């Protein structure tokens, strides 16, 4: 979950609009990827249980 805006990355859905295919594990997401909602960096995300 993005600590800035609350957007949640789903490994099932990925982020295909930004080059992350569905099924991509969070660990495999490139460090240069940014939150599609607010532009926060990957380091600004925290793992949560959903």
PyMOL Python script that loads the backbone (N, CA, C, O; Angstrom):
from pymol import cmd

cmd.read_pdbstr("""\
ATOM      1  N   UNK A   1       0.837  -1.174   0.000  1.00  0.00           N
ATOM      2  CA  UNK A   1       0.000   0.000   0.000  1.00  0.00           C
ATOM      3  C   UNK A   1       0.888   1.245   0.000  1.00  0.00           C
ATOM      4  O   UNK A   1       1.894   1.312   0.707  1.00  0.00           O
ATOM      5  N   UNK A   2       0.496   2.214  -0.799  1.00  0.00           N
ATOM      6  CA  UNK A   2       1.234   3.479  -0.839  1.00  0.00           C
ATOM      7  C   UNK A   2       0.985   4.241   0.452  1.00  0.00           C
ATOM      8  O   UNK A   2      -0.165   4.472   0.827  1.00  0.00           O
ATOM      9  N   UNK A   3       2.053   4.633   1.133  1.00  0.00           N
ATOM     10  CA  UNK A   3       1.930   5.368   2.387  1.00  0.00           C
ATOM     11  C   UNK A   3       1.520   6.821   2.160  1.00  0.00           C
ATOM     12  O   UNK A   3       1.113   7.503   3.100  1.00  0.00           O
ATOM     13  N   UNK A   4       1.624   7.295   0.931  1.00  0.00           N
ATOM     14  CA  UNK A   4       1.275   8.677   0.622  1.00  0.00           C
ATOM     15  C   UNK A   4      -0.218   8.818   0.324  1.00  0.00           C
ATOM     16  O   UNK A   4      -0.887   9.681   0.891  1.00  0.00           O
ATOM     17  N   UNK A   5      -0.743   7.958  -0.576  1.00  0.00           N
ATOM     18  CA  UNK A   5      -2.134   8.126  -1.003  1.00  0.00           C
ATOM     19  C   UNK A   5      -3.049   6.948  -0.694  1.00  0.00           C
ATOM     20  O   UNK A   5      -4.266   7.066  -0.843  1.00  0.00           O
ATOM     21  N   UNK A   6      -2.489   5.804  -0.264  1.00  0.00           N
ATOM     22  CA  UNK A   6      -3.309   4.655   0.082  1.00  0.00           C
ATOM     23  C   UNK A   6      -3.599   3.698  -1.059  1.00  0.00           C
ATOM     24  O   UNK A   6      -4.312   2.715  -0.858  1.00  0.00           O
ATOM     25  N   UNK A   7      -3.067   3.952  -2.263  1.00  0.00           N
ATOM     26  CA  UNK A   7      -3.282   3.054  -3.404  1.00  0.00           C
ATOM     27  C   UNK A   7      -2.657   1.703  -3.093  1.00  0.00           C
ATOM     28  O   UNK A   7      -1.558   1.646  -2.542  1.00  0.00           O
ATOM     29  N   UNK A   8      -3.338   0.616  -3.435  1.00  0.00           N
ATOM     30  CA  UNK A   8      -2.857  -0.724  -3.119  1.00  0.00           C
ATOM     31  C   UNK A   8      -2.443  -1.454  -4.386  1.00  0.00           C
ATOM     32  O   UNK A   8      -3.236  -1.596  -5.316  1.00  0.00           O
ATOM     33  N   UNK A   9      -1.189  -1.918  -4.420  1.00  0.00           N
ATOM     34  CA  UNK A   9      -0.692  -2.740  -5.522  1.00  0.00           C
ATOM     35  C   UNK A   9      -1.162  -4.165  -5.305  1.00  0.00           C
ATOM     36  O   UNK A   9      -0.971  -4.736  -4.232  1.00  0.00           O
ATOM     37  N   UNK A  10      -1.772  -4.732  -6.325  1.00  0.00           N
ATOM     38  CA  UNK A  10      -2.222  -6.120  -6.273  1.00  0.00           C
ATOM     39  C   UNK A  10      -1.350  -6.959  -7.201  1.00  0.00           C
ATOM     40  O   UNK A  10      -1.267  -6.682  -8.398  1.00  0.00           O
ATOM     41  N   UNK A  11      -0.703  -7.979  -6.655  1.00  0.00           N
ATOM     42  CA  UNK A  11       0.128  -8.858  -7.481  1.00  0.00           C
ATOM     43  C   UNK A  11      -0.719  -9.570  -8.535  1.00  0.00           C
ATOM     44  O   UNK A  11      -0.226  -9.877  -9.621  1.00  0.00           O
ATOM     45  N   UNK A  12      -1.978  -9.832  -8.227  1.00  0.00           N
ATOM     46  CA  UNK A  12      -2.867 -10.493  -9.188  1.00  0.00           C
ATOM     47  C   UNK A  12      -3.124  -9.581 -10.386  1.00  0.00           C
ATOM     48  O   UNK A  12      -3.096 -10.034 -11.530  1.00  0.00           O
ATOM     49  N   UNK A  13      -3.373  -8.303 -10.124  1.00  0.00           N
ATOM     50  CA  UNK A  13      -3.710  -7.351 -11.187  1.00  0.00           C
ATOM     51  C   UNK A  13      -2.489  -6.709 -11.834  1.00  0.00           C
ATOM     52  O   UNK A  13      -2.539  -6.341 -13.007  1.00  0.00           O
ATOM     53  N   UNK A  14      -1.404  -6.571 -11.096  1.00  0.00           N
ATOM     54  CA  UNK A  14      -0.235  -5.859 -11.609  1.00  0.00           C
ATOM     55  C   UNK A  14      -0.575  -4.393 -11.844  1.00  0.00           C
ATOM     56  O   UNK A  14      -1.438  -3.832 -11.169  1.00  0.00           O
ATOM     57  N   UNK A  15       0.100  -3.786 -12.792  1.00  0.00           N
ATOM     58  CA  UNK A  15      -0.171  -2.403 -13.204  1.00  0.00           C
ATOM     59  C   UNK A  15       0.129  -2.315 -14.694  1.00  0.00           C
ATOM     60  O   UNK A  15       1.069  -1.633 -15.101  1.00  0.00           O
ATOM     61  N   UNK A  16      -0.687  -3.020 -15.529  1.00  0.00           N
ATOM     62  CA  UNK A  16      -0.392  -3.113 -16.959  1.00  0.00           C
ATOM     63  C   UNK A  16      -0.299  -1.771 -17.675  1.00  0.00           C
ATOM     64  O   UNK A  16       0.426  -1.652 -18.663  1.00  0.00           O
ATOM     65  N   UNK A  17      -1.011  -0.767 -17.201  1.00  0.00           N
ATOM     66  CA  UNK A  17      -0.939   0.553 -17.832  1.00  0.00           C
ATOM     67  C   UNK A  17       0.436   1.185 -17.679  1.00  0.00           C
ATOM     68  O   UNK A  17       0.790   2.113 -18.406  1.00  0.00           O
ATOM     69  N   UNK A  18       1.210   0.672 -16.720  1.00  0.00           N
ATOM     70  CA  UNK A  18       2.543   1.213 -16.457  1.00  0.00           C
ATOM     71  C   UNK A  18       3.631   0.150 -16.591  1.00  0.00           C
ATOM     72  O   UNK A  18       4.705   0.272 -16.003  1.00  0.00           O
ATOM     73  N   UNK A  19       3.342  -0.900 -17.376  1.00  0.00           N
ATOM     74  CA  UNK A  19       4.364  -1.891 -17.712  1.00  0.00           C
ATOM     75  C   UNK A  19       4.543  -3.038 -16.744  1.00  0.00           C
ATOM     76  O   UNK A  19       5.505  -3.794 -16.878  1.00  0.00           O
ATOM     77  N   UNK A  20       3.654  -3.203 -15.767  1.00  0.00           N
ATOM     78  CA  UNK A  20       3.763  -4.295 -14.796  1.00  0.00           C
ATOM     79  C   UNK A  20       2.653  -5.299 -15.098  1.00  0.00           C
ATOM     80  O   UNK A  20       1.476  -5.022 -14.869  1.00  0.00           O
ATOM     81  N   UNK A  21       3.033  -6.460 -15.611  1.00  0.00           N
ATOM     82  CA  UNK A  21       2.061  -7.470 -16.028  1.00  0.00           C
ATOM     83  C   UNK A  21       1.317  -8.071 -14.846  1.00  0.00           C
ATOM     84  O   UNK A  21       1.868  -8.176 -13.750  1.00  0.00           O
ATOM     85  N   UNK A  22       0.051  -8.470 -15.066  1.00  0.00           N
ATOM     86  CA  UNK A  22      -0.670  -9.190 -14.009  1.00  0.00           C
ATOM     87  C   UNK A  22       0.127 -10.410 -13.563  1.00  0.00           C
ATOM     88  O   UNK A  22       0.760 -11.078 -14.381  1.00  0.00           O
ATOM     89  N   UNK A  23       0.095 -10.696 -12.272  1.00  0.00           N
ATOM     90  CA  UNK A  23       0.837 -11.825 -11.733  1.00  0.00           C
ATOM     91  C   UNK A  23       2.260 -11.487 -11.314  1.00  0.00           C
ATOM     92  O   UNK A  23       2.987 -12.369 -10.857  1.00  0.00           O
ATOM     93  N   UNK A  24       2.674 -10.235 -11.456  1.00  0.00           N
ATOM     94  CA  UNK A  24       4.034  -9.826 -11.083  1.00  0.00           C
ATOM     95  C   UNK A  24       4.129  -9.641  -9.567  1.00  0.00           C
ATOM     96  O   UNK A  24       3.408  -8.836  -8.977  1.00  0.00           O
ATOM     97  N   UNK A  25       5.026 -10.399  -8.960  1.00  0.00           N
ATOM     98  CA  UNK A  25       5.247 -10.287  -7.516  1.00  0.00           C
ATOM     99  C   UNK A  25       5.802  -8.907  -7.183  1.00  0.00           C
ATOM    100  O   UNK A  25       6.526  -8.312  -7.981  1.00  0.00           O
ATOM    101  N   UNK A  26       5.461  -8.405  -6.009  1.00  0.00           N
ATOM    102  CA  UNK A  26       5.946  -7.087  -5.577  1.00  0.00           C
ATOM    103  C   UNK A  26       7.469  -7.029  -5.614  1.00  0.00           C
ATOM    104  O   UNK A  26       8.037  -6.012  -6.012  1.00  0.00           O
ATOM    105  N   UNK A  27       8.126  -8.094  -5.211  1.00  0.00           N
ATOM    106  CA  UNK A  27       9.595  -8.121  -5.197  1.00  0.00           C
ATOM    107  C   UNK A  27      10.192  -7.945  -6.595  1.00  0.00           C
ATOM    108  O   UNK A  27      11.330  -7.498  -6.736  1.00  0.00           O
ATOM    109  N   UNK A  28       9.422  -8.296  -7.624  1.00  0.00           N
ATOM    110  CA  UNK A  28       9.908  -8.207  -9.001  1.00  0.00           C
ATOM    111  C   UNK A  28       9.618  -6.847  -9.647  1.00  0.00           C
ATOM    112  O   UNK A  28      10.093  -6.579 -10.750  1.00  0.00           O
ATOM    113  N   UNK A  29       8.851  -5.992  -8.977  1.00  0.00           N
ATOM    114  CA  UNK A  29       8.547  -4.671  -9.515  1.00  0.00           C
ATOM    115  C   UNK A  29       9.817  -3.826  -9.463  1.00  0.00           C
ATOM    116  O   UNK A  29      10.481  -3.757  -8.429  1.00  0.00           O
ATOM    117  N   UNK A  30      10.151  -3.189 -10.576  1.00  0.00           N
ATOM    118  CA  UNK A  30      11.361  -2.384 -10.689  1.00  0.00           C
ATOM    119  C   UNK A  30      11.373  -1.251  -9.658  1.00  0.00           C
ATOM    120  O   UNK A  30      10.332  -0.665  -9.360  1.00  0.00           O
ATOM    121  N   UNK A  31      12.540  -0.953  -9.124  1.00  0.00           N
ATOM    122  CA  UNK A  31      12.686   0.121  -8.127  1.00  0.00           C
ATOM    123  C   UNK A  31      12.327   1.498  -8.708  1.00  0.00           C
ATOM    124  O   UNK A  31      12.026   2.421  -7.951  1.00  0.00           O
ATOM    125  N   UNK A  32      12.354   1.646 -10.028  1.00  0.00           N
ATOM    126  CA  UNK A  32      12.028   2.922 -10.664  1.00  0.00           C
ATOM    127  C   UNK A  32      10.533   3.106 -10.902  1.00  0.00           C
ATOM    128  O   UNK A  32      10.103   4.180 -11.323  1.00  0.00           O
ATOM    129  N   UNK A  33       9.741   2.072 -10.636  1.00  0.00           N
ATOM    130  CA  UNK A  33       8.292   2.164 -10.788  1.00  0.00           C
ATOM    131  C   UNK A  33       7.756   3.167  -9.769  1.00  0.00           C
ATOM    132  O   UNK A  33       8.284   3.277  -8.663  1.00  0.00           O
ATOM    133  N   UNK A  34       6.713   3.891 -10.143  1.00  0.00           N
ATOM    134  CA  UNK A  34       6.095   4.842  -9.215  1.00  0.00           C
ATOM    135  C   UNK A  34       4.598   4.592  -9.111  1.00  0.00           C
ATOM    136  O   UNK A  34       3.992   4.016 -10.015  1.00  0.00           O
ATOM    137  N   UNK A  35       4.018   5.019  -8.026  1.00  0.00           N
ATOM    138  CA  UNK A  35       2.583   4.864  -7.775  1.00  0.00           C
ATOM    139  C   UNK A  35       1.797   5.548  -8.890  1.00  0.00           C
ATOM    140  O   UNK A  35       2.055   6.711  -9.201  1.00  0.00           O
ATOM    141  N   UNK A  36       0.841   4.843  -9.497  1.00  0.00           N
ATOM    142  CA  UNK A  36       0.069   5.447 -10.578  1.00  0.00           C
ATOM    143  C   UNK A  36      -0.877   6.557 -10.108  1.00  0.00           C
ATOM    144  O   UNK A  36      -1.358   7.343 -10.925  1.00  0.00           O
ATOM    145  N   UNK A  37      -1.142   6.628  -8.824  1.00  0.00           N
ATOM    146  CA  UNK A  37      -2.050   7.654  -8.301  1.00  0.00           C
ATOM    147  C   UNK A  37      -1.331   8.946  -7.909  1.00  0.00           C
ATOM    148  O   UNK A  37      -1.799  10.042  -8.218  1.00  0.00           O
ATOM    149  N   UNK A  38      -0.188   8.810  -7.226  1.00  0.00           N
ATOM    150  CA  UNK A  38       0.454  10.025  -6.699  1.00  0.00           C
ATOM    151  C   UNK A  38       1.917  10.187  -7.099  1.00  0.00           C
ATOM    152  O   UNK A  38       2.517  11.226  -6.822  1.00  0.00           O
ATOM    153  N   UNK A  39       2.507   9.167  -7.753  1.00  0.00           N
ATOM    154  CA  UNK A  39       3.896   9.269  -8.189  1.00  0.00           C
ATOM    155  C   UNK A  39       4.921   8.914  -7.124  1.00  0.00           C
ATOM    156  O   UNK A  39       6.118   9.108  -7.333  1.00  0.00           O
ATOM    157  N   UNK A  40       4.469   8.394  -5.980  1.00  0.00           N
ATOM    158  CA  UNK A  40       5.406   8.005  -4.925  1.00  0.00           C
ATOM    159  C   UNK A  40       6.292   6.858  -5.413  1.00  0.00           C
ATOM    160  O   UNK A  40       5.889   6.072  -6.270  1.00  0.00           O
ATOM    161  N   UNK A  41       7.478   6.774  -4.870  1.00  0.00           N
ATOM    162  CA  UNK A  41       8.411   5.715  -5.249  1.00  0.00           C
ATOM    163  C   UNK A  41       8.082   4.410  -4.545  1.00  0.00           C
ATOM    164  O   UNK A  41       7.373   4.398  -3.539  1.00  0.00           O
ATOM    165  N   UNK A  42       8.601   3.310  -5.080  1.00  0.00           N
ATOM    166  CA  UNK A  42       8.351   1.988  -4.508  1.00  0.00           C
ATOM    167  C   UNK A  42       8.731   1.934  -3.030  1.00  0.00           C
ATOM    168  O   UNK A  42       8.078   1.238  -2.252  1.00  0.00           O
ATOM    169  N   UNK A  43       9.761   2.649  -2.638  1.00  0.00           N
ATOM    170  CA  UNK A  43      10.195   2.636  -1.238  1.00  0.00           C
ATOM    171  C   UNK A  43       9.167   3.290  -0.308  1.00  0.00           C
ATOM    172  O   UNK A  43       9.261   3.157   0.912  1.00  0.00           O
ATOM    173  N   UNK A  44       8.186   3.996  -0.883  1.00  0.00           N
ATOM    174  CA  UNK A  44       7.134   4.619  -0.092  1.00  0.00           C
ATOM    175  C   UNK A  44       5.913   3.701   0.076  1.00  0.00           C
ATOM    176  O   UNK A  44       4.840   4.157   0.471  1.00  0.00           O
ATOM    177  N   UNK A  45       6.083   2.418  -0.223  1.00  0.00           N
ATOM    178  CA  UNK A  45       5.020   1.429  -0.066  1.00  0.00           C
ATOM    179  C   UNK A  45       5.322   0.545   1.124  1.00  0.00           C
ATOM    180  O   UNK A  45       6.482   0.337   1.479  1.00  0.00           O
ATOM    181  N   UNK A  46       4.267   0.024   1.739  1.00  0.00           N
ATOM    182  CA  UNK A  46       4.397  -0.896   2.873  1.00  0.00           C
ATOM    183  C   UNK A  46       3.478  -2.076   2.637  1.00  0.00           C
ATOM    184  O   UNK A  46       2.344  -1.901   2.191  1.00  0.00           O
ATOM    185  N   UNK A  47       3.959  -3.289   2.934  1.00  0.00           N
ATOM    186  CA  UNK A  47       3.169  -4.492   2.773  1.00  0.00           C
ATOM    187  C   UNK A  47       2.044  -4.525   3.795  1.00  0.00           C
ATOM    188  O   UNK A  47       2.262  -4.278   4.982  1.00  0.00           O
ATOM    189  N   UNK A  48       0.831  -4.834   3.324  1.00  0.00           N
ATOM    190  CA  UNK A  48      -0.317  -4.984   4.217  1.00  0.00           C
ATOM    191  C   UNK A  48      -1.044  -6.269   3.859  1.00  0.00           C
ATOM    192  O   UNK A  48      -0.917  -6.762   2.739  1.00  0.00           O
ATOM    193  N   UNK A  49      -1.796  -6.810   4.788  1.00  0.00           N
ATOM    194  CA  UNK A  49      -2.621  -7.988   4.515  1.00  0.00           C
ATOM    195  C   UNK A  49      -3.982  -7.520   4.024  1.00  0.00           C
ATOM    196  O   UNK A  49      -4.588  -6.617   4.600  1.00  0.00           O
ATOM    197  N   UNK A  50      -4.453  -8.149   2.950  1.00  0.00           N
ATOM    198  CA  UNK A  50      -5.776  -7.795   2.425  1.00  0.00           C
ATOM    199  C   UNK A  50      -6.661  -9.016   2.367  1.00  0.00           C
ATOM    200  O   UNK A  50      -7.816  -8.922   1.952  1.00  0.00           O
TER     201      UNK A  50
END
""", "prot")
cmd.dss("prot")
cmd.show_as("cartoon", "prot")
cmd.util.cbc("prot")
cmd.orient("prot")
